[in-house]
């Protein structure tokens, strides 16, 4: 897995932060990094190539296979990125969650469109996210729904690839005077931890967080643990869907100190990301951990 990382760059310095993250991942997994600049006017192609060369020259990437490309499109930025991803099955898109440029903007709405289109998770890099992997756990957010559990095999693959542990969090925002059922909640998380340990062979632990703002709770917990990555489904309850793939002003992407890997509930039953990992000789996720596609 992670043999091919695709990074959309829109000309802003913010978008280049995703390049730094991809380079770090490529070093861990000996992967190819493909930088893509999307333009809508043929006159911008030459300048876009020059800007990619200049930006890469400012980074220490001599030991990484980095390839540069410019896509001319009359459609949306997301459709162009989808086309690039389709040309490299099993690839992962790494993109900034905030950025603006003359040719095309890589912003929250584009990230959402990309996630809906491609068959694998997207790594999103927020403005506060560290661009190096600090060796901390992969933080997986679950809310008790099948939609949130789409992220389970993705987190398992990330943990095995980064050679780190997994920390599962579930946020409960109880109304005043209500006592949560700790036996039920702990039982659910313990079962999820056992399934993930079976998938990845990684060390897995869990905790229940009590907070009225799920996004803040997840971000603060991930920061305390020096997390390498936050993994979550883009659909859920208790406000997590808005936090994880909402506007760029959302709590997670404004404050998260690490990148996030979001996966969509409409991904295929076995995402290309997981299938590529299996092709490398790793264990396959059990079908029971992936809910049926509702389409």
KAWO-V890016 format. One record per residue. N is the residue number from 1. PHI is phi in whole degrees, 0 to 359 (none if undefined). PSI is psi in whole degrees, 0 to 359 (none if undefined). NEAR is the number of other ideal C-beta (glycine too) atoms within 8 Angstrom. Layout:
N/PHI/PSI/NEAR
N/PHI/PSI/NEAR
This chain:
1/none/171/13
2/53/39/12
3/279/340/9
4/216/118/11
5/247/125/15
6/253/126/14
7/236/108/14
8/288/132/16
9/236/130/14
10/251/6/14
11/102/345/10
12/271/155/11
13/295/327/5
14/300/317/9
15/295/335/16
16/287/343/12
17/298/326/13
18/294/329/15
19/296/318/15
20/299/319/11
21/296/315/14
22/297/320/13
23/298/319/13
24/297/318/11
25/296/319/14
26/298/324/16
27/295/322/9
28/292/319/10
29/248/8/10
30/53/48/5
31/259/164/11
32/271/138/10
33/249/125/15
34/246/113/15
35/271/134/14
36/232/125/14
37/250/125/17
38/259/128/14
39/231/158/14
40/249/352/9
41/235/128/7
42/305/331/6
43/292/345/5
44/270/353/11
45/296/311/10
46/298/315/7
47/297/321/7
48/297/317/13
49/300/317/11
50/297/318/8
51/294/324/10
52/295/316/13
53/300/316/9
54/295/315/8
55/296/319/12
56/292/326/12
57/296/339/6
58/275/0/5
59/242/150/10
60/275/89/3
61/226/26/9
62/294/336/4
63/266/7/4
64/240/140/9
65/280/98/7
66/250/127/12
67/242/140/8
68/249/142/10
69/205/148/9
70/241/131/12
71/249/124/11
72/265/126/8
73/221/150/11
74/257/0/3
75/258/207/5
76/277/162/8
77/299/316/13
78/299/321/10
79/294/324/10
80/292/319/13
81/295/321/17
82/301/317/11
83/298/317/9
84/298/316/13
85/296/321/13
86/295/334/8
87/283/348/5
88/227/78/10
89/306/137/6
90/85/1/12
91/287/163/13
92/238/132/12
93/270/127/15
94/243/119/14
95/216/152/17
96/287/144/14
97/272/3/12
98/210/131/11
99/176/152/11
100/219/145/6
101/202/166/11
102/293/318/4
103/283/319/12
104/192/148/11
105/257/131/9
106/259/93/16
107/232/182/11
108/305/316/13
109/295/325/6
110/292/318/15
111/301/317/14
112/297/318/10
113/295/318/11
114/299/315/15
115/297/324/13
116/291/331/7
117/272/319/9
118/272/165/11
119/261/36/8
120/197/172/14
121/290/156/12
122/244/133/15
123/268/121/16
124/251/134/13
125/246/112/13
126/276/172/15
127/293/338/9
128/258/359/7
129/286/136/13
130/293/146/6
131/261/2/8
132/243/153/6
133/267/119/9
134/270/3/8
135/87/1/6
136/285/178/9
137/288/163/11
138/276/121/16
139/267/121/16
140/252/126/15
141/259/127/18
142/235/152/14
143/232/9/11
144/95/356/7
145/259/158/8
146/297/326/6
147/300/317/10
148/291/332/15
149/284/353/13
150/303/332/15
151/282/348/14
152/300/304/16
153/295/330/12
154/294/315/15
155/297/321/15
156/298/318/14
157/294/316/14
158/299/315/12
159/297/317/16
160/294/321/12
161/291/320/11
162/273/358/11
163/55/53/5
164/221/179/11
165/268/175/10
166/238/136/18
167/240/116/15
168/268/134/16
169/235/142/15
170/230/125/15
171/263/129/15
172/243/127/10
173/243/77/10
174/290/144/8
175/293/162/4
176/303/131/4
177/85/1/3
178/258/135/6
179/255/123/4
180/293/154/9
181/274/91/6
182/294/327/7
183/298/313/6
184/294/313/7
185/296/316/12
186/294/324/9
187/297/319/8
188/297/313/11
189/291/324/14
190/296/320/9
191/295/316/8
192/298/319/13
193/297/320/13
194/295/319/9
195/296/318/11
196/291/320/17
197/300/323/11
198/291/326/7
199/287/315/13
200/253/337/14
201/75/6/6
202/275/158/12
203/290/134/6
204/229/134/13
205/223/172/9
206/208/165/12
207/203/152/10
208/258/127/13
209/255/135/11
210/253/112/9
211/197/146/9
212/279/347/3
213/238/97/9
214/305/319/13
215/298/314/14
216/297/320/10
217/298/315/13
218/295/315/18
219/298/313/14
220/295/320/8
221/294/318/13
222/297/322/13
223/294/317/11
224/300/328/6
225/266/5/10
226/50/49/8
227/300/145/14
228/278/329/12
229/198/145/14
230/253/129/17
231/242/131/16
232/202/154/16
233/285/152/14
234/277/357/13
235/236/138/9
236/185/191/14
237/242/185/8
238/60/25/9
239/86/357/10
240/295/327/16
241/297/320/11
242/291/324/9
243/288/319/12
244/277/332/16
245/220/37/10
246/269/208/9
247/291/166/5
248/290/352/9
249/270/3/5
250/296/158/13
251/301/318/10
252/296/307/14
253/281/343/14
254/282/328/11
255/238/345/10
256/299/133/15
257/269/9/10
258/216/162/14
259/294/166/13
260/233/143/16
261/247/111/15
262/255/139/14
263/231/145/17
264/264/144/11
265/295/341/11
266/270/5/7
267/299/153/11
268/302/161/7
269/305/326/6
270/232/95/7
271/303/152/13
272/301/330/11
273/302/313/14
274/287/320/14
275/298/321/10
276/294/323/13
277/298/317/12
278/297/324/10
279/296/338/8
280/276/6/7
281/95/15/4
282/266/168/9
283/291/153/7
284/265/141/6
285/297/143/12
286/291/139/8
287/304/331/6
288/294/342/4
289/275/353/10
290/244/110/12
291/297/151/8
292/299/143/5
293/293/124/8
294/286/353/5
295/291/none/3
